[in-house]
Amino acid sequence: MLRCAGLGLLGGMLATSSLHAAPITDISTEKRLAALLAMPFATSLTGAAQAQRIAWVEQRAGVRNILLSDGGQAPRPLTHYTHDDGTDLWGLALTPDGRTLAYVEGGDPEYPNDAPPNAGQAIFAGLQTVHLIGPSGSNIVMGEGHSPAFSPDGRFLAFSHGGTLMIGHTGTRPTPAFTTPGAITGLRWSPDGHHIVIEIDRGSHGVIALWDVREKAGNLTFIPPGLAHDRLPVFSPDSQSIAFVRTQDPVVDTAPDKGRFWSIHVYDIPTGTEHNLWTAPAGKGSRFAAPEGSVLEWLPDGRLLFPWEGSGWMRICALPMDGSGTPDCLTPDGAEVSTYRLSPDGKNLLYTANAEDLDQWRAWSRPLVGGPATALTAGNDEIAALVTAGTDIALMATGVTQTAHPVVLDHDRTLLPVSPVLPDDVTFVTPQNVRFHSADGLELHGQLFRPADGTSRHPALIFVHGGPERQMLPAFNAMGYYSNTYIMNQTLAAQGYVVLAVNYRSGSGYGMAFRDAAQIGRAGASEYRDVQAAAAYLQQQANVDTTHIGIWGGSWGGYLTGLALARNSDIFAAGVDFHGVHDLTEPDHAGLSPQQNREAHETEWRSSPLADIQHWRAPVLLVHGDDDRNVEFEQSTLLARALTAQGVPYEDHVFPGERHAFLRMQDWLHGYMWMDRFFERTLMNPTKP
C-alpha cells in the first residue's frame, strides 16, 4: 500500500523509565494530543454509479471539508471551510455521472429533524441546509433539509425537511411537493425515475408513502400501513413493486424465544395491493436488526437481499420474491457483516465482515449464483465501509497508525487517495489482542496497550466504550468518537499507563447472544461482570501496580465507569466519566402490570450507579455537553449532587452548547487534557497523605 509523507508536527519522545514518570519530556502532552487529534479523518464515503469518482468528508484540525477523487488519484477539495466551529458536513450524494454533488451543512446526522447545534456559540445558530456543487465548482444553497437524493438520470434532486418533501430540477431552487405529519427519515427513487418512495416516522408507528413525480399536482399514496414501523423500502428493477420491512418492538420482558416481530412485505404499484411475503420465525433473528445504514437490494434475478440473524449472527440473505422459497444466506455463519453492496457488474455480493477473525474486519466478494467468498483485502487494515464507483470498489480503512481513509481497489492495484500517518517522531504501540473470561465463563476480547518499558510496574486503566453496541479493535476506529479515544489510549500508554480496552457483553461484533446477553443494562447490569474480569486480568499482569488501577469511558462507558466506582472503589482508585448514565429508572412501561412495573423499576434502580452511591469513595472527573441529545445533561447534575452529599471528591466540566459526540476538536482536546491531569494527580503521582 502507498503512504503519504508524515504531517511533521512534533518532535521526539523518550522511553518510560519508572512507574511515576511519564516518558514524554521534550514536548507537552497537550501539543502531542493536539497534533494527533488534528490528523485527517475521513467519513461519509460515497461513489458515483456510472463514474470512477468518489467523495468523502475530511476532518482536519477540526475543520471539515469535502474531497473528491477520480480513479483513486490524488484528491482535490470541493469546499473550503476554515473554522473548527462544530459545523458538520454529511449526507453526500453524487449524480450518476459524478459531475454534481449534494451535501448537508450543519445539523446533526443522528437527529436531523431537531434544532441544529451551536457548539461554536455563533451569534445566530446555524441552519441545516442542502448544498449543490456543480461541474463548475459553484456552491449553491438549495434550502433547509437533509437526505439529498438524485433521480437515476441526475436531472432532479429531492430532499426532506421535517415532514416536507422538497424536489426540483438539479441546479434550480426546489419547491415543496407535500407535507405530512411526522418526519421523513428516508427516500429512494424508482429505477425509471417516475416515483419516490418515502419513509415517514410518526412516533408510535412508521408509514411508507409513494410520490408520483410525473403528475403536475403530484400524487401521494400511502402503502397500507400496519400497527408497526414500515421501513427500508426498495423498488423492484422494473419499478412496478416495492419491498419493505415491517417491524414491531416487543413489550418489555418478552422472552427472547417468543413472538415473530418482523416481516418482509411487497406492494404492487399498478394494483395498489400489499401482501406479506415472509415472516421471520420465532427464536433467533425474530427481532429485526440491521447494520447501520443498511438498505434492501432487489436483484435482477428476482431475489431480495436483506440482513438477518436467523443463525445468531448478522448475515446477508437472499429471498425469492415470488414466494417460492425460504431465505438463502450468502455470508458465512459465525461472523458479522457491517456493510454490503452489489458489485458494479451485478454478479457478486460485496461485503465487509469479521470472518475468520472476530477482531479483524476485511472486504469480501461472493458470487450471487454460488461459489466461495474471496477476500478483497489482506488483513493488515480494518475495513469499515464499502461503496462502488463505476467499475471501482472503494473502502474505508484504518490501521494501527492510520486514521480512517479511503482506499480504491482497481483490478489488481490498490490506490490510496489519502493515507494519513502519524506526526513525525510520534510512535504508537501495537495493541495486543487479548482474551480472558468473566466469572460466569463468558469469553471476552480486548486490546492491551503496553508502555514501551515492560520491566517496571505501571498504573493501569480500563477503557469501556459506549453504545453499548460497539466493538473496539487494535487500530484506529472508523467512528470519529472512537478514533479520538484510541488516540487517548495511545497517549496514556506513551505516558506509562497500561491500558486495557474491553469489549464487554452487550457490545457488537461477537454475535447476537453476546449482544443480547441476559440481564444486561437496566435488566441487571450483567456487563459489569466483564469490567470486573478486566480488572482481574490487569491485576494478574506483572507490570501493573494493582493499587493504581483506574477506569474511563463515555456514554454507556460513563455508566460502567460510575458503576465501577460505586461498587468497587476498593479496586478502582479513580475514574473519568464522560456524559454517562447514572440513573437507569424509566417511566412505567406500557403493557406491564403495576406490580410488574414496580419490579422493573427496582431492577433498573439496582442496576444504576446511584443505587450504590454510599459505597463510592474514589475520586471522579465528570465531563458533559449541555446540549446532549443522547444522554440527558441532568444525568450528570444528579450524580454531582449525590456525590456532594456523600463527600466524594469530584471534578466537573461543562461544554455549553456541545452535543454528545463533541463537534469541535478543541473541546475533545480540552476534555482529554482535563482527564490527563486528573489521572496524573490520582494515579500516576497521587498525593501522599
C-alpha positions in Angstrom: 0.0 0.0 0.0 1.2 3.5 -0.7 1.7 6.0 2.0 1.8 9.8 2.2 4.5 11.7 3.9 4.1 12.4 7.7 2.5 15.6 8.9 5.7 16.7 10.5 4.1 18.4 13.5 6.0 17.0 16.5 9.4 16.4 18.0 10.8 13.2 19.6 9.8 11.1 22.6 11.7 9.4 25.4 11.2 5.9 26.8 9.4 5.1 30.0 11.8 4.8 33.0 9.7 4.2 36.1 6.2 3.9 37.4 5.6 7.6 38.3 7.5 9.3 35.5 5.8 10.0 32.2 8.1 9.4 29.2 7.1 12.5 27.2 9.5 15.1 28.3 10.6 17.3 25.3 7.1 18.2 24.1 4.0 18.8 26.1 1.1 16.3 26.3 -1.2 19.0 25.0 0.9 19.6 21.9 1.1 15.9 21.2 -2.6 15.4 21.7 -3.4 18.4 19.5 -1.3 17.1 16.7 -2.9 13.7 16.9 -6.4 15.0 17.0 -5.6 17.2 14.1 -4.8 14.3 11.8 -7.0 14.0 8.7 -10.0 11.7 9.3 -12.4 10.6 6.6 -16.2 9.9 6.9 -19.3 9.8 4.6 -17.7 7.9 1.7 -19.9 7.8 -1.4 -19.4 6.9 -5.1 -20.9 7.7 -8.4 -23.0 5.0 -10.1 -21.5 5.4 -13.6 -18.2 7.1 -13.0 -14.9 6.2 -11.2 -15.4 9.0 -8.8 -15.7 9.0 -5.0 -16.2 11.8 -2.5 -15.9 12.0 1.3 -15.7 14.4 4.2 -12.3 15.0 5.7 -12.0 16.5 9.1 -8.5 18.0 9.7 -7.8 20.0 12.9 -11.5 20.1 13.5 -12.3 21.7 10.1 -14.5 19.7 7.8 -14.2 19.8 4.0 -15.4 17.6 1.1 -12.7 15.9 -1.1 -13.1 14.2 -4.4 -11.0 11.6 -6.2 -11.2 10.2 -9.7 -10.0 6.6 -10.2 -8.0 6.6 -7.0 -5.9 9.6 -7.9 -4.9 12.4 -5.6 -7.9 14.1 -4.2 -9.0 17.7 -4.6 -11.1 19.8 -2.3 -14.7 20.8 -3.3 -15.3 23.0 -0.2 -13.0 25.5 1.6 -14.2 25.8 5.2 -11.6 27.1 7.6 -13.0 27.1 11.2 -13.3 24.5 13.9 -16.8 25.7 14.8 -18.6 22.3 15.1 -20.5 22.6 11.8 -20.9 19.2 10.4 -20.8 18.1 6.7 -22.7 15.0 5.8 -25.3 13.3 3.6 -23.1 13.3 0.5 -24.8 12.2 -2.8 -23.3 12.2 -6.4 -25.3 12.2 -9.6 -24.8 9.0 -11.6 -22.2 10.7 -13.8 -20.4 12.1 -10.8 -20.4 15.7 -12.1 -22.6 17.2 -9.4 -22.6 16.6 -5.7 -25.1 17.4 -3.0 -24.4 17.6 0.7 -25.8 18.8 4.0 -24.1 21.6 6.0 -25.0 21.9 9.7 -27.4 20.0 11.8 -26.9 16.6 13.5 -27.0 13.5 11.3 -28.3 11.5 14.3 -31.1 14.0 15.0 -31.7 15.6 11.6 -35.1 17.0 12.4 -34.1 18.6 15.7 -32.9 22.2 16.1 -29.3 22.3 14.8 -26.5 22.5 17.4 -24.5 25.6 18.1 -21.3 24.3 19.7 -19.3 27.2 18.3 -21.5 29.7 20.1 -22.3 31.6 16.9 -24.3 34.8 17.2 -27.1 33.2 15.2 -27.5 29.4 15.4 -26.7 27.8 12.1 -29.2 26.1 9.9 -29.3 22.6 8.4 -29.0 23.3 4.6 -28.6 21.2 1.5 -25.9 22.4 -0.9 -25.3 21.6 -4.5 -21.8 21.8 -6.1 -22.0 21.8 -9.9 -19.4 20.9 -12.6 -18.0 24.4 -12.5 -17.4 24.2 -8.8 -20.2 26.7 -7.9 -21.7 26.0 -4.5 -25.5 26.8 -4.3 -27.7 26.5 -1.2 -30.8 24.6 -2.2 -32.7 25.2 1.1 -33.2 23.8 4.6 -33.3 20.0 4.8 -31.3 16.8 4.7 -31.0 13.4 3.0 -30.5 14.6 -0.6 -31.1 12.1 -3.4 -30.7 12.4 -7.2 -33.0 10.8 -9.7 -31.5 8.0 -11.7 -30.8 10.3 -14.6 -29.5 13.1 -12.4 -32.0 15.6 -13.6 -33.9 16.0 -10.3 -32.8 16.5 -6.7 -35.1 15.6 -3.8 -34.6 16.0 -0.1 -36.6 16.2 3.1 -37.3 19.0 5.6 -39.2 17.6 8.6 -42.4 16.2 7.1 -42.0 18.1 3.8 -40.6 16.6 0.6 -38.6 19.2 -1.4 -38.0 18.5 -5.1 -36.7 20.4 -8.2 -34.6 20.2 -11.3 -30.9 19.8 -10.3 -29.4 23.2 -10.0 -32.7 25.1 -9.6 -34.4 26.1 -6.4 -36.6 23.1 -5.2 -40.2 23.6 -4.1 -42.3 21.6 -1.6 -44.1 18.6 -3.1 -46.1 17.8 0.0 -46.1 18.0 3.8 -47.2 15.1 6.0 -47.3 14.6 9.8 -44.2 13.0 11.3 -40.6 13.2 10.0 -39.3 11.9 6.7 -36.4 9.6 7.6 -35.5 8.2 4.1 -36.4 8.5 0.5 -35.5 6.5 -2.6 -36.1 7.0 -6.4 -37.6 4.3 -8.6 -35.2 3.0 -11.3 -37.4 4.6 -14.0 -37.4 7.9 -12.2 -41.2 8.1 -12.1 -41.7 7.7 -8.3 -40.1 8.5 -5.0 -40.8 6.2 -2.0 -40.7 7.9 1.3 -40.2 6.5 4.8 -42.1 8.5 7.5 -41.6 8.2 11.3 -44.8 9.1 13.2 -43.5 8.1 16.6 -45.8 5.2 17.6 -45.6 3.8 14.1 -43.9 4.3 10.7 -45.6 4.6 7.3 -44.3 4.5 3.7 -45.7 6.8 1.0 -45.3 6.9 -2.8 -45.0 10.1 -4.7 -45.6 10.2 -8.5 -43.3 12.9 -9.8 -44.8 12.9 -13.3 -48.1 14.5 -12.3 -48.1 18.2 -12.2 -50.1 18.4 -9.0 -48.4 15.3 -7.6 -50.0 12.3 -6.1 -49.2 11.0 -2.6 -50.2 7.4 -2.0 -49.8 5.5 1.3 -48.8 1.9 1.2 -51.4 0.2 3.5 -49.8 0.5 6.9 -49.9 -1.7 10.0 -49.6 -1.2 13.7 -45.9 -1.3 13.4 -42.9 0.6 11.8 -42.7 0.1 8.0 -39.0 0.7 7.0 -36.3 0.3 4.3 -38.5 0.5 1.1 -36.8 -0.6 -2.2 -38.2 -0.7 -5.8 -38.1 -3.8 -8.0 -35.8 -3.5 -11.1 -38.9 -2.8 -13.3 -40.2 -0.1 -10.9 -43.5 -1.8 -10.5 -43.2 -3.1 -6.9 -41.8 -2.0 -3.6 -40.5 -4.3 -0.9 -40.2 -3.2 2.7 -39.7 -4.4 6.2 -42.4 -4.2 8.9 -41.1 -4.3 12.4 -42.5 -4.3 15.9 -40.9 -3.7 19.3 -41.6 -6.4 21.9 -43.2 -5.5 25.1 -40.6 -5.2 27.9 -39.7 -8.5 29.5 -40.9 -10.5 26.4 -39.0 -13.8 26.4 -36.3 -14.0 23.7 -37.9 -17.1 22.1 -41.4 -15.6 22.0 -43.1 -13.8 19.1 -42.3 -13.1 15.4 -41.6 -9.4 15.3 -40.8 -8.6 11.7 -41.7 -9.5 8.2 -41.0 -8.6 4.5 -43.9 -7.2 2.5 -44.4 -6.3 -1.1 -46.6 -3.6 -2.6 -47.7 -3.8 -6.2 -48.0 -0.2 -7.7 -50.4 -0.9 -10.6 -53.0 -2.6 -8.5 -52.3 -0.8 -5.1 -52.2 -4.1 -3.2 -49.9 -5.2 -0.5 -49.1 -8.6 0.9 -46.8 -10.3 3.5 -44.2 -12.3 1.6 -42.2 -13.8 4.6 -42.2 -13.5 8.4 -39.1 -14.2 10.4 -39.6 -17.3 12.6 -39.7 -17.2 16.3 -36.3 -17.6 18.1 -33.0 -16.3 16.8 -33.5 -13.4 14.5 -37.2 -12.9 15.4 -36.4 -9.3 16.3 -35.2 -7.1 13.4 -31.6 -5.9 13.5 -29.5 -4.5 10.7 -26.1 -3.0 10.2 -26.1 0.8 10.5 -27.0 2.4 7.1 -28.4 -0.8 5.6 -30.7 -0.9 2.6 -32.5 -3.7 0.9 -31.4 -4.8 -2.6 -33.8 -6.2 -5.1 -31.8 -8.3 -7.6 -32.5 -8.6 -11.3 -33.0 -12.3 -10.9 -36.0 -11.7 -8.6 -34.4 -12.2 -5.2 -34.2 -9.7 -2.3 -31.0 -9.2 -0.3 -31.6 -8.4 3.4 -29.9 -8.7 6.8 -31.0 -11.5 9.2 -29.7 -13.0 12.4 -31.5 -16.3 11.9 -28.4 -18.2 13.0 -27.5 -15.8 15.7 -25.0 -13.9 13.5 -25.6 -10.9 11.3 -25.7 -12.3 7.8 -26.9 -11.2 4.3 -29.6 -13.5 2.9 -31.4 -13.8 -0.4 -35.2 -14.3 -0.5 -37.1 -15.3 -3.7 -39.7 -12.5 -4.3 -42.2 -14.9 -6.0 -42.8 -16.6 -2.6 -41.3 -19.9 -3.9 -38.7 -20.4 -1.2 -37.0 -19.6 2.1 -34.0 -17.3 2.6 -30.6 -18.5 1.5 -27.9 -16.8 3.5 -24.9 -15.8 1.4 -22.4 -14.7 4.0 -20.7 -17.1 6.4 -22.1 -18.2 9.8 -20.1 -17.3 12.9 -19.3 -13.8 11.6 -20.9 -10.4 11.4 -21.5 -8.2 8.3 -21.3 -4.5 8.7 -21.9 -3.2 5.1 -22.9 -4.8 1.8 -23.4 -3.8 -1.8 -23.8 -5.3 -5.3 -20.6 -5.4 -7.4 -20.6 -2.9 -10.3 -21.3 -5.8 -12.8 -24.2 -7.1 -10.6 -22.7 -10.6 -10.3 -21.2 -10.5 -6.8 -22.2 -9.6 -3.3 -19.6 -7.3 -1.8 -19.5 -7.0 1.9 -17.3 -6.2 5.0 -17.2 -8.9 7.7 -15.1 -10.2 10.5 -15.0 -13.8 9.1 -12.1 -16.0 10.2 -11.1 -13.5 13.0 -13.7 -11.6 15.0 -11.3 -8.8 15.7 -10.3 -8.3 12.0 -12.7 -6.7 9.5 -12.0 -7.3 5.8 -13.7 -6.8 2.5 -15.1 -9.8 0.7 -16.7 -10.8 -2.6 -19.0 -13.7 -3.2 -20.8 -14.8 -6.4 -24.6 -14.4 -6.2 -25.1 -17.7 -8.0 -22.9 -19.7 -5.7 -19.2 -20.2 -5.0 -16.8 -19.4 -2.2 -16.1 -15.9 -0.9 -12.9 -14.2 -1.8 -11.1 -11.7 0.5 -10.5 -8.4 -1.2 -8.2 -7.1 1.4 -5.2 -8.8 3.1 -6.0 -8.2 6.7 -3.4 -5.5 7.6 -6.1 -2.9 7.8 -9.5 -2.8 9.4 -12.1 -2.2 6.7 -15.2 -0.3 7.9 -17.3 0.6 4.9 -17.6 -0.3 1.2 -19.1 1.6 -1.8 -18.9 1.2 -5.6 -17.9 3.9 -8.1 -18.4 3.0 -11.7 -16.2 -0.1 -12.1 -14.2 0.6 -8.9 -14.7 -0.6 -5.4 -13.9 2.0 -2.6 -13.3 1.1 1.0 -12.9 3.0 4.3 -9.8 1.6 6.0 -8.0 2.2 9.3 -4.7 0.9 10.8 -2.6 1.0 13.9 -1.1 4.3 12.8 -3.6 5.4 10.2 -6.9 7.2 10.8 -9.9 6.4 8.6 -9.1 7.0 4.9 -10.5 5.9 1.5 -8.9 3.0 -0.4 -9.8 2.4 -4.0 -9.5 -1.2 -5.4 -8.9 -1.1 -9.1 -8.4 -4.6 -10.6 -5.0 -5.7 -9.1 -3.9 -2.3 -7.9 -4.6 -0.7 -4.5 -4.7 3.1 -4.7 -4.8 5.4 -1.7 -6.1 8.9 -2.4 -5.4 9.7 1.3 -3.2 7.7 3.6 -2.7 9.7 6.9 0.2 8.7 9.0 1.4 9.8 12.5 3.1 13.1 13.0 6.9 13.0 12.8 8.6 11.4 15.9 5.4 10.1 17.4 5.3 6.4 17.8 2.4 4.1 18.8 2.5 0.8 20.5 0.8 -2.0 18.6 -2.2 -3.0 20.7 -2.2 -6.7 21.7 -5.4 -8.7 21.2 -6.1 -10.5 24.4 -8.8 -12.8 25.6 -10.0 -13.6 29.1 -13.1 -14.9 30.8 -15.7 -13.4 33.0 -16.7 -15.0 36.3 -19.7 -16.7 34.6 -17.4 -18.2 31.9 -18.1 -15.8 29.1 -15.1 -15.3 26.8 -14.1 -11.6 26.4 -12.0 -9.8 23.8 -9.9 -6.7 24.5 -6.8 -4.8 23.4 -3.9 -4.3 25.7 -1.8 -1.1 25.2 1.6 -1.8 26.9 4.0 1.0 27.7 7.4 0.8 26.0 9.1 -0.1 29.3 7.8 -3.5 30.2 10.0 -4.1 33.2 8.6 -1.6 35.7 5.3 -1.6 37.5 2.8 0.9 36.0 -0.5 2.3 36.9 -3.3 0.8 34.7 -6.6 1.9 33.1 -9.6 0.1 31.8 -11.3 1.8 28.9 -15.0 1.0 28.4 -16.7 2.0 25.1 -20.2 3.4 24.8 -23.1 2.4 22.7 -23.2 -0.2 24.1 -23.4 -1.8 20.6 -19.8 -1.0 19.7 -16.6 -3.0 19.2 -13.1 -1.7 19.9 -10.3 -3.1 17.6 -6.5 -2.9 17.7 -6.4 0.1 15.3 -7.9 3.5 14.8 -11.7 3.3 14.7 -13.8 4.5 11.7 -16.1 6.4 14.0 -14.8 9.8 15.0 -15.7 9.4 18.7 -13.6 6.2 19.0 -10.8 7.4 16.7 -10.3 10.0 19.4 -10.5 7.5 22.3 -7.9 5.4 20.5 -5.6 8.4 20.3 -6.1 9.0 24.0 -5.4 5.4 24.9 -2.2 5.5 22.9 -1.2 8.8 24.6 -1.8 7.2 28.1 0.3 4.2 27.1 3.1 6.6 26.0 2.9 8.2 29.4 3.4 4.9 31.2 -0.1 3.6 31.8 -1.1 0.0 31.0 -4.4 0.4 29.2 -7.0 -2.4 28.6 -9.9 -1.7 26.2 -12.5 -4.3 27.0 -15.3 -5.5 24.6 -17.9 -6.3 27.2 -21.2 -8.2 26.7 -24.0 -6.1 25.1 -21.4 -4.9 22.5 -21.4 -5.8 18.8 -19.1 -8.0 16.7 -19.4 -11.2 18.6 -22.9 -12.4 17.6 -26.5 -11.9 18.9 -26.1 -14.0 22.0 -23.2 -11.7 23.2 -25.0 -8.5 22.2 -28.4 -9.5 23.7 -26.9 -11.4 26.7 -29.2 -12.0 29.7 -29.7 -9.2 32.3 -27.6 -6.5 30.6 -28.1 -2.8 31.3 -31.2 -1.8 33.2 -32.2 -5.5 33.4 -29.4 -6.3 35.8 -26.1 -4.8 34.6 -24.6 -8.2 33.8 -21.9 -6.5 31.7 -20.3 -5.2 34.9 -19.0 -8.7 35.4 -16.9 -8.1 32.4 -15.5 -4.9 33.8 -14.6 -6.9 36.9 -13.0 -9.5 34.8 -10.9 -6.9 33.0 -9.7 -5.6 36.4 -8.8 -9.1 37.5 -6.8 -9.6 34.2 -4.9 -6.4 34.9 -4.2 -7.5 38.5 -2.5 -10.6 37.1 -0.1 -8.6 35.0 3.4 -8.4 36.4 3.9 -4.9 35.2 0.7 -3.5 36.8 0.6 -1.7 40.1 -2.6 -3.2 41.4 -3.2 -0.3 43.9 -3.3 2.2 41.0 -6.0 0.9 38.6 -8.4 3.4 37.1 -11.3 3.4 34.6 -12.6 5.7 32.0 -15.3 5.9 29.3 -18.1 7.8 27.7 -21.9 7.4 27.4 -22.5 3.7 28.3 -18.8 3.6 29.1 -19.5 6.5 31.5 -22.3 4.4 33.0 -19.9 1.5 33.6 -17.3 3.9 35.0 -19.8 5.1 37.5 -20.9 1.6 38.3 -17.3 0.6 38.9 -16.5 3.4 41.3 -19.8 3.0 43.1 -19.4 -0.8 43.6 -15.7 -1.2 43.7 -13.8 1.8 44.9 -11.6 -0.8 46.6 -10.4 -1.9 43.1 -10.7 1.4 41.1 -8.7 4.2 42.5 -10.1 6.9 40.2 -12.3 7.3 37.1 -13.3 9.6 34.3 -16.9 9.7 33.3 -17.8 11.5 30.0 -21.6 12.1 29.7 -22.5 8.9 31.5 -25.9 7.4 32.6 -26.3 7.3 36.3 -30.0 6.6 37.0 -31.5 3.9 34.7 -35.0 4.1 36.1 -37.6 4.8 33.5 -41.3 5.8 33.5 -43.8 3.0 33.6 -43.6 0.5 30.7 -46.7 0.1 28.6 -48.0 -3.4 28.6 -46.8 -4.3 32.1 -49.0 -4.5 35.2 -48.4 -2.1 38.1 -46.7 -4.9 40.0 -44.5 -5.8 37.0 -43.6 -2.1 36.6 -42.6 -1.9 40.3 -40.4 -4.9 39.9 -38.9 -3.5 36.7 -38.1 -0.2 38.4 -36.5 -1.9 41.3 -34.2 -3.8 38.9 -33.5 -0.6 36.9 -32.5 1.1 40.1 -30.3 -1.7 41.4 -28.5 -1.6 38.0 -27.7 2.1 38.4 -24.6 3.7 39.8 -26.7 5.8 42.1 -28.0 2.7 43.9 -24.5 2.1 45.4 -23.5 5.8 45.9 -23.0 5.1 49.7 -20.0 2.8 48.7 -18.4 5.3 46.3 -15.1 6.6 47.7 -12.8 7.0 44.7 -12.4 10.5 43.0 -14.1 11.0 39.6 -13.9 13.6 36.8 -17.3 14.4 35.2 -17.5 16.0 31.7 -20.7 16.7 29.8 -22.0 19.0 27.0 -25.3 20.6 28.0 -26.9 20.2 24.5 -26.6 16.4 24.7 -29.5 14.7 22.9 -28.3 11.1 23.7 -27.8 11.2 27.4 -29.7 13.9 29.4 -27.4 16.5 30.9 -29.4 16.1 34.1 -27.8 12.6 34.5 -24.5 14.3 35.4 -26.0 17.1 37.5 -27.9 14.4 39.5 -24.7 12.5 40.1 -22.8 15.6 41.2 -25.5 16.3 43.8 -25.3 12.8 45.1 -21.5 12.8 45.3 -21.6 16.1 47.1 -24.0 14.6 49.7 -21.6 11.7 50.2 -18.5 13.8 50.4 -16.9 12.1 47.4 -14.3 14.3 45.7 -15.0 15.1 42.1 -14.0 17.5 39.4 -16.6 18.7 36.8 -16.5 20.5 33.5 -19.3 21.5 31.2 -19.3 22.4 27.4 -22.1 24.9 26.8 -23.9 24.0 23.5 -22.0 20.8 22.9 -23.7 17.6 21.8 -23.0 14.0 22.9 -20.1 13.4 20.5 -18.3 16.7 20.8 -18.4 18.6 17.5 -15.3 20.7 17.9 -11.7 19.3 18.1 -10.8 21.9 20.7 -13.4 20.5 23.0 -12.0 17.0 22.6 -8.6 18.4 23.4 -9.8 20.2 26.5 -11.7 17.2 27.7 -8.8 14.9 27.3 -6.3 17.3 28.9 -8.6 17.5 32.0 -8.6 13.8 32.1 -4.9 13.5 31.6 -4.2 15.9 34.5 -6.8 14.2 36.7 -5.2 10.8 36.2 -1.7 12.3 36.7 -2.9 13.5 40.1 -4.8 10.5 41.2 -2.9 7.5 39.6 0.5 8.5 38.2 1.6 10.7 41.0 -1.0 10.6 43.7 -0.7 13.0 46.6 0.7 11.2 49.7 -1.2 11.7 53.0 
